[in-house]
Each structure stands twice: as C-alpha cells, then as structure tokens.
Amino acid sequence: NPADASYECTDEFLLEEVTFTDNCDEEVSVVYEAVESGDSCESTITRTWVATDACGNETIVDQVITISDTEAPLFTSVPANLSLECGDDADYGMATAEDLCNGATVTVSQEIVSQDACTTIIEREFKAIDACGNDSYGYQSIIIVDEAAPTFDQTLTDVSAQCEAPALATVTATDNCSTAEVTVGTDSDLDECGNGTIVVTYYAQDECGNEAEPISYTITI
C-alpha cells in the first residue's frame, strides 16, 4: 500500500500507482478516486482505490498526500548600508523578495537608534511575508555624519577711516546640520599717532568641530 506523504509546495513528486491481484480471479475491477481539498497554504489529495473481484470481495486502499507552504520568502535584493553627509538628498532604496508558492509582499520600517548634532544612525528592517504568513527579514544601516564646514553669510571688503576705527563688521555663518559659532580676532599695526592698519579675521566652527576657511578685511586708518 502507498504510504501517506507530505511535501513542500515547491517539491516535485510522482503519484504512485497501485495494482491488485486476486487468488482466484485474473482480472480485478479497480475504481480510483482522488479528492483535493484545502488552499494554497495547505492542501490534501486523498486517493482511494476500491478493488473488487468477481465474487464481490472488496479491498479499499487510501493514501493522503499533504502539500504545504512552510518556507519563508527569499530576498532577491536588500539595499546596501549607506554612509551619507548630513543634508544629502539620498534614496535609501527598497528590498525585493520572491516566494515560489504564494508570492511575497515587502514592507519596511525604520528607527533612529542614535542621534546627536554630528551623527545619526538609522536602522531599517525589511519584512517579506507570503500569503501563508511565512516571513523573513533583511536589514540596512544608514549613518549620516556632519563633515561639512560652515559657510559665511557675508563677504567682506576693506575700509578706510579717519582718526579711529569703525565698529567691526557683523558676520554670521550657517551650517547644514548644526549651529555655527563665529569668533573674531584683530591684528593691529598702528604707529604712535594711530595711523596704520587693523586686519580683522573671522572664524566659524560648527558643533562637530568642522571649521570654515577664515575670512578677513583690512581697516586703514
């Protein structure tokens, strides 16, 4: 008699045939029936043979074949880990997956696991699930850093003044990720009468220590 069997939906298998012999009759009447039930996640094929000899003696043979989808989808692509500069306009990408039995749907969720003024770390989780609830996961890490220096908002021109120096120019700077601090320094070269030059230099630094190229102008008195 054929034994009951279980297969994965991707398996290839052959249906066994059953033959009967009788101790008296050379020919035996055989009625075969196969009944399928279930769905794409789990189905059964119930096979029944009824063999009858000329005297009405009957033998019944049953076989149940179970076909299941228990395998999770497989990812065909998962976006690579990324290192980005703060302010970059980047497409993080999307994963794809396939399932040979019931198709696959891919969703993504993401979480900021670490963040400060200089570095942000994002973890993305991809979930591939088929119609039977079998699932698998893929992951992507994204690191966003601030390595760009601030930029000054103004340009400077040299000036001349009579008798005394004018107020220093007001200078600000902007950073693409954090706050920029501007400091100023002066270098005077004046004689005893106050004639000469004052070089005024501005420095800008963001919260991550990135420094702009200093800018300066000269006051001539």
C-alpha positions as CSV (number, residue, x, y, z in Angstrom):
1,N,0.0,0.0,0.0
2,P,1.3,3.5,-0.7
3,A,2.2,5.4,2.4
4,D,0.8,8.8,3.3
5,A,3.3,11.6,2.3
6,S,3.9,15.3,3.0
7,Y,5.6,17.7,0.5
8,E,6.5,21.3,0.4
9,C,4.7,23.2,-2.3
10,T,7.9,23.6,-4.3
11,D,8.7,19.9,-4.3
12,E,8.3,17.7,-7.3
13,F,6.8,14.3,-6.7
14,L,5.2,11.4,-8.5
15,L,1.9,9.8,-7.7
16,E,2.3,6.1,-7.1
17,E,0.2,3.6,-8.9
18,V,-1.5,0.7,-7.1
19,T,-2.0,-2.8,-8.6
20,F,-4.1,-5.6,-7.2
21,T,-4.1,-9.4,-7.6
22,D,-6.7,-11.9,-6.6
23,N,-6.1,-15.6,-5.7
24,C,-8.9,-16.7,-7.9
25,D,-9.8,-14.0,-10.5
26,E,-7.2,-13.0,-13.0
27,E,-8.9,-9.7,-13.6
28,V,-9.9,-7.3,-10.7
29,S,-12.1,-4.3,-11.1
30,V,-10.5,-1.2,-9.7
31,V,-12.2,2.2,-9.1
32,Y,-9.8,5.0,-8.4
33,E,-10.8,8.5,-7.0
34,A,-8.7,11.5,-6.0
35,V,-10.2,14.3,-4.0
36,E,-8.4,17.6,-3.4
37,S,-9.2,20.0,-0.6
38,G,-7.6,22.9,1.2
39,D,-5.9,26.0,-0.2
40,S,-2.6,27.3,-1.4
41,C,-1.1,27.2,2.1
42,E,-2.0,23.6,2.9
43,S,-3.9,21.2,0.7
44,T,-4.5,17.5,0.7
45,I,-5.0,14.9,-2.0
46,T,-7.0,11.9,-0.7
47,R,-6.5,9.0,-3.1
48,T,-8.8,5.9,-2.8
49,W,-8.7,2.6,-4.7
50,V,-11.5,0.2,-4.5
51,A,-10.7,-3.2,-5.9
52,T,-13.5,-5.8,-6.4
53,D,-13.2,-9.4,-7.6
54,A,-15.8,-11.3,-9.5
55,C,-17.4,-12.5,-6.2
56,G,-17.9,-9.1,-4.8
57,N,-15.0,-9.2,-2.4
58,E,-13.7,-5.7,-1.9
59,T,-10.4,-4.2,-0.8
60,I,-10.1,-0.4,-0.2
61,V,-6.7,1.3,-0.2
62,D,-6.3,5.0,0.9
63,Q,-3.4,7.4,0.6
64,V,-3.3,11.0,1.9
65,I,-0.8,13.5,0.4
66,T,-0.3,16.8,2.2
67,I,1.1,19.8,0.3
68,S,2.2,22.7,2.5
69,D,3.8,26.1,2.1
70,T,6.0,26.5,5.2
71,E,9.0,28.1,3.6
72,A,9.6,31.9,4.0
73,P,10.1,34.2,1.0
74,L,13.7,34.8,-0.1
75,F,15.1,38.3,-0.6
76,T,16.3,38.9,-4.1
77,S,17.9,42.3,-3.1
78,V,18.5,44.3,0.0
79,P,19.8,47.9,-0.1
80,A,23.4,48.2,0.9
81,N,24.4,50.0,4.1
82,L,25.0,53.7,3.5
83,S,27.3,56.5,4.8
84,L,25.9,59.9,4.0
85,E,26.8,63.5,4.6
86,C,24.2,65.5,6.5
87,G,21.9,67.2,4.1
88,D,22.4,64.7,1.3
89,D,19.3,64.0,-0.7
90,A,19.5,60.2,-0.9
91,D,17.2,57.4,-1.9
92,Y,17.7,54.7,0.8
93,G,16.3,52.0,-1.6
94,M,13.8,49.2,-1.2
95,A,14.2,45.5,-0.8
96,T,12.6,42.9,-3.1
97,A,11.7,39.3,-2.4
98,E,10.1,36.3,-4.1
99,D,8.1,33.3,-2.9
100,L,7.7,30.4,-5.3
101,C,4.3,29.4,-4.0
102,N,2.3,32.4,-2.9
103,G,4.2,35.5,-3.8
104,A,5.7,37.9,-1.4
105,T,4.9,41.4,0.0
106,V,7.8,43.5,1.3
107,T,7.3,46.3,3.9
108,V,9.9,48.5,5.6
109,S,10.2,50.1,9.0
110,Q,12.9,52.3,10.3
111,E,14.2,53.7,13.6
112,I,16.7,56.3,14.6
113,V,18.8,54.3,17.1
114,S,21.3,57.1,17.8
115,Q,21.4,60.8,17.1
116,D,23.3,63.9,18.1
117,A,24.4,67.0,16.3
118,C,27.2,65.2,14.5
119,T,26.0,61.7,13.7
120,T,22.6,60.0,13.1
121,I,22.3,56.2,12.8
122,I,19.2,54.8,11.2
123,E,18.3,51.1,11.2
124,R,15.9,49.8,8.6
125,E,14.1,46.5,8.7
126,F,12.6,44.8,5.7
127,K,9.9,42.2,6.2
128,A,8.9,39.8,3.4
129,I,5.8,37.8,4.0
130,D,3.8,35.4,1.8
131,A,0.1,34.7,1.8
132,C,0.6,31.9,4.4
133,G,2.3,34.1,7.0
134,N,5.8,32.8,6.4
135,D,8.2,35.7,6.8
136,S,11.8,36.6,6.6
137,Y,13.8,39.8,7.4
138,G,16.5,41.9,5.9
139,Y,18.4,44.9,7.4
140,Q,20.1,48.1,6.3
141,S,22.1,50.5,8.4
142,I,22.5,54.2,7.4
143,I,25.0,56.5,9.1
144,I,24.6,60.3,8.5
145,V,27.5,62.4,9.6
146,D,28.4,66.1,9.6
147,E,31.7,66.6,7.9
148,A,31.0,69.8,6.1
149,A,32.3,73.1,7.3
150,P,30.0,76.1,7.9
151,T,29.8,78.8,5.3
152,F,29.9,82.6,6.0
153,D,26.8,84.5,5.1
154,Q,28.6,87.7,4.2
155,T,31.6,88.8,2.1
156,L,34.0,91.5,3.3
157,T,35.7,94.5,1.7
158,D,38.5,96.6,3.0
159,V,37.6,100.0,4.5
160,S,39.3,103.3,5.3
161,A,38.6,105.6,8.3
162,Q,39.8,108.9,9.7
163,C,41.2,109.1,13.2
164,E,39.6,106.0,14.7
165,A,38.5,102.6,13.6
166,P,34.8,102.0,12.9
167,A,32.8,99.2,14.6
168,L,33.7,95.8,13.4
169,A,31.5,94.2,10.7
170,T,28.8,91.9,11.8
171,V,29.4,88.4,10.4
172,T,27.3,85.3,10.7
173,A,27.7,81.7,9.4
174,T,25.4,78.9,8.5
175,D,25.9,75.1,8.9
176,N,23.9,72.5,7.0
177,C,23.5,70.3,10.1
178,S,24.2,72.1,13.4
179,T,24.8,75.6,14.8
180,A,27.8,77.6,13.7
181,E,29.7,79.8,16.1
182,V,31.6,82.8,14.8
183,T,34.6,84.3,16.6
184,V,36.7,87.4,15.6
185,G,40.3,88.4,16.1
186,T,42.2,91.5,15.2
187,D,45.8,92.2,14.3
188,S,46.8,95.9,14.6
189,D,49.8,97.6,13.1
190,L,49.4,101.2,14.2
191,D,52.1,103.9,14.9
192,E,52.1,106.3,17.8
193,C,49.7,108.6,16.0
194,G,47.2,105.9,15.4
195,N,47.9,105.6,11.7
196,G,48.2,102.1,10.1
197,T,46.1,99.1,9.6
198,I,43.9,96.7,11.5
199,V,43.3,93.2,10.0
200,V,40.0,91.8,11.2
201,T,39.6,88.0,10.8
202,Y,36.5,85.9,11.4
203,Y,36.5,82.2,12.2
204,A,33.4,79.9,12.0
205,Q,33.1,76.4,13.6
206,D,30.1,74.1,13.9
207,E,29.2,71.8,16.8
208,C,31.1,68.9,15.3
209,G,34.4,70.9,15.0
210,N,34.3,71.5,11.3
211,E,35.9,74.8,10.6
212,A,35.3,77.2,7.7
213,E,38.2,78.9,5.9
214,P,38.6,82.2,7.8
215,I,37.7,85.5,6.1
216,S,39.2,88.9,6.8
217,Y,39.2,92.5,5.8
218,T,41.6,95.4,6.5
219,I,40.8,98.7,8.1
220,T,43.2,101.5,7.1
221,I,43.3,104.5,9.5
